[in-house]
Amino acid sequence: MPERVTEGGGAAARRPGTRLAGFGLLAAALVALPHFLSFSQKEIAVFLVINVLLVVSYRLLTLTGEWSLGHVVIMGVGGYASAIFSKALGVPVPLAMLAGAITAAAVAFVLAFPLFRMKGFYFLIGSFAAGEVIRLLWKRFRIPFGGPKGLKLIPSVPDLELGPITIDFFEPVSYYYLCLIVVSISVFILYRIERSRIGLTFHAIHWQDHLAESVGVSTWRYRTLAFVIASFFAGLSGALLAHYIGTVNPNRFDVGEMVFVLIWAIVGGTATIYGPVLGVVVLTIINEVVLRQLGFDQMRPLFYGAILIASILFLPQGLESLVGKARDAWARRGE
Amino acid sequence: MRSILKRSNISRRKFLGTTATAAVLAGVSAPNLAFGAAKTVKVGFLAPLTGEVAAWGLPGLYGCRIWAEKVNAAGGLKVGGDSYQVELVPYDNEYAPDKARTGATKLIREDGVKFIMMLGGDTWPAVQPIANRTDMLVSTLLPSDLSPDTKTLIAPCEVHPIYNVTGVEWLAQNKPGLKTTVICAQDDALGRPSVATYLAAFEAEGIDVLDTVFFDLSATDFAPIMTSMLAKKPDILCLDTAYADYVHPLCEQAFLQGFKGQIISCTADFYEKIIEKTSKEFMEGFIFQFPDFDDPALNGPQINFPDPNGFYTEYNRRWPGEWGAVSWEYASILDLWRAGAEKAGSVEPTEVLSAMKAGGKGLHAFGEAEWWGKELFGIDNALVGDWPVVVIENGKAVIKEFKSIPAWWRKHGKLLVKHFDKMGEMYYQRG
């Protein structure tokens, strides 16, 4: 597992005004973004925003030092639950999404009992096994999970009537903005959790779990808390996905998909909240936009693998380390 | 020149202005004239080109490239007095629904395709709302995608898994002493309806199914699966419909564990490699459903695939060792689509669809066929006719007979509905 780096940044970077301006610029860019994209790139942008939430929520779990192989399955739990709530029980889609996220958190809470009897490599394998059990349950029980084919014709987010304007969430631009709002709020919450005393305790458990226990911290309780919170947001990302593409099936949430999440986190880095975001954004753009436009459709796995190897060799602390270095260089320039 | 201008009272400035305008207009209109002579119609190819399902996408794209080159070289499609060159636009959906949706959006809204060919399966439900909204004509190789609400989806070539009944029927007629079988199947949207079909086919022939073993797509060790199958001592091993990545190790395990009986499977993609891993003797008599197109039986008058032997030769020249079940299928769908467009006098999806289905019959690659499927899929959008039974003889796939699927359906249709219903595969049972 990659070593964490300390967050870089000089005095200029830490200045609240500079930071606020930076966020303002980023927000403006994200709002304007779809208007510069082609139709298919807008679709990719929707999935990218959803994946940002997935990988940032995954990072919260890694704060306690545990790397799971079941996070994508937990995403699927959110997607399946939201689909079932809305399709079979007639729950309005926004509420179903929330219920899907809560279901994912509840499943994580139950799984925490056996899983957090393990640590490190054993937790990794245990999480994989737990995920496979859930996936096989989806396959086994046609009712309510739809069996191997999964569920389809999942209701989409209903159109929003704003006076004369109707917002159709089937359109990628509308759904992009919806996801952007949901994901921004979620990422902000995750950021605040990390910066709170709870987040500091997560870090403490990661680096000195015995020491933390010696001062009265229940490592099991905090690991469970991180797992449940991360799963809530992973479930939310699954719900966002399910109601957009209108289908969920067991194969969509298999370990192959989980490998992508790991790659995003490793290539981006997990020391900062923007590390995995950089990983998923850069790799998605390379994989889905650049390589496709260059006509390398069938060669993409090869390039993807090469990028992963190169980043581990030459950027062992992830893309986020470049940001830290750039900020330091900028701060030194100003001194 | 100056004297001419003087005589006609045209100022030099006016002359130059008029000439420049004419030149610009000529420049603008010239490409239109050129386009009028060579129109282009785009066809989307939205299938897995990478990943574990690529074997049912990429070889099909190769076949389509040969088809498009031949058709374009012969002047293209003749539609409503115009000639259209066909341009294939591939998009690798990696067999993932989200990427299929992105691909469909790109093909329809950016590339302006008039027809999309898909493998179907997991990827279709994400494309369905887009196809419905845009009335886009889409083809699938998996008719289990069909339902009453998929009006623009057709299965005009492969009626998977219904044609598997022909292999069992032939087996029972030619090897009547074989009375027991064990089925093993990948546990997914391909494997399960195929199991229902094999169960119906075996029941129709009085062959006893001793066990049905499902394995997950994540399976890598096939030794225990084969051991449990062989423990039942079946006369026939049925490998159902499985990816090449599973058929190969299953055959290898059957060989290693000393199985001497009959094997039947939907596919045997890259069977030469299976023979390399086992032996020619072991694979002798292996029954499956997908012929090599150098087979002389494909030169019969009923075949509607142009020059199958030449197609096979060209395919293997360009992509040696890549021939598989789908190599010809997407190309044969293009043939049907072309016939539909030429008959409709239009390349517009809805008009082509109407022309294709007019009269309830169509020219399938293996002979005249009927649009069928209401009882099983809730819609008559599957083109069903004869299908070949292929047997490996002396290391080579040989067509033994073309058998009629509609004839089997008329005799045993109720069995198929019974097993589809039992497996939850009827259109009204799907999630």
Interface residues (C-beta under 8 A of the other chain):
Chain A: S38 F39 S40 K42 E43 I44 F47 E132 L136 K139 R142 F145 G146 G147 P148 K149 G150 L151 K152 L153 S156 F170 P172 L241 Y244 I245 G246 T247 N249 P250 N251 R252 D254 V255 E288 R292 D297 Q298 R300 P301
Chain B: L49 T50 G51 L58 P90 Y91 D92 Y95 A96 P97 D98 R101 T102 G103 T105 K106 R109 E110 D122 P125 A126 Q128 P129 R133 D149 D187 D188 A189 G191 R192 D216 L217 S218 G424 Q429 R430 G431
